[in-house]
Amino acid sequence: MSRVLIIGAGGVGAVVAHKCAQAPDVFSEILLASRTLSRCEKIRDDVRELQGRTIGVAQVDADNVDETVALIQSFKPDLLLNVALPYQDLPLMDACLAAGVDYLDTANYEPIDEAKFEYKWQWAYRERYEKAGIMALMGSGFDPGVTNVFCAYAQKRLFDEIHTVDIIDCNAGSHGKAFATNFNPEINIREITQNGRYWENGEWVETKPMQYSQTFDFPEVGERKAYLLYHEELESLVLHLKGLKRIRFWMTFGEEYLTHLRVLQNVGMTRIDPVEFQGQPIVPIQFLKALLPDPASLAEGYTGKTSIGCLIEGVKEGQPRKVLIYNVCDHAECHREVRAQAVSYTTGVPAMVGAKMMLTGQWKRAGVWHMEQFDPEPFLEELGQRGLPWHVKELEPSR
Ligand code: NDP
């Protein structure tokens, strides 16, 4: 029995609220707080209707540490689950430190004025979290999150040595809009338009945005072209996978999406620096976010599936081995269950499962930790039961 404080009432926050509500034995009290109270209230009403439970709601500016500390002191949660934006990671980690509460997020910190995501800012909290006897779990979404756990499982059960990992992420869904992003537009576009990067033989190799593409055969979807991007789980996985020689991240994009993005970039709409407009400074990408569909609003009528996994090669008992560990998730089924689309769902479910691991003491250690540093098996068992079944497919090893 424990109390959880969820911060952020977007597409992912809604899924987390529903999934926590489905597990009253673990999450006996739930408070959802965000910048806009009306969004929390809408989720509260949906949770009451679909799950038959009442959750609390509150307004909070998560950039303001004192405000969050006051909220924590009044609600007294056992865990703060951050599904606001990456900009809020550090103020929320500060608030947890001040109030002595465990912390979990799904995306690493990014400074608002620089499209650069790195763990160094959050790793800097390690000693203070250890001293305070509290825990922070980094990146408990799908990627990062489940992908890290798939790698940990491969290392524990499937391989003696892992040589290469390709994380492959495909959303083969259709939302019927000319251009929309499946999670926060600002964060999504910043991620895609920056340089790519992968790790090989101990070194990071930088690429131009979308410089490399490759076709992969995605389970239940088929062959799709995916582009090499930098993704944050690479940074911790290179530290924790033994014998690793190369790790890369690939994501699929439709032609329509790429064309829109190219035009928006060419006209300056994806800029993150302020420009003067009628005597006011505005940040073009923030203005663009205001025009684009809210990711949560895409859920109704969304068809198709996401297919995300880790393609891993290495050696087991002296023999070469290649496997794909993956999950396939159907947009329409997610909508039926919690009124969400699959990208929010595949992020929100692992956030809830990570929270359960912490609250039940199955994953519990003071300090700042990554998903692959814990036993993958209890997490994966729970993940399958909570709506994201996963599979291991044996493949012919490369020569
Ligand atoms: P949304 O934009 O839909 O939701 C973000 C929510 O955070 C909004 O409700 C917003 O409030 C709230 N928020 C923003 N700033 C503040 C603040 N200062 N104080 C309080 N609340 C605030 O994003 P998503 O739900 O799509 O994504 C949520 C997080 O999940 C992001 O960090 C994203 O990067 C991460 N993510 C991780 C994935 C993974 O696999 N690991 C995949 C997809 C997303 P308001 O309603 O007022 O705007």
Residues whose N, C-alpha, C, O or C-beta is under 5 A from the ligand:
A	BS01	NDP	G8 A9 G10 G11 V12 G13 S34 R35 T36 R39 V60 D61 A62 D63 V83 A84 L85 P86 T106 A107 G141 F142 D143 P144 G145 N182 F183 N184 I187 P295 V343 T347
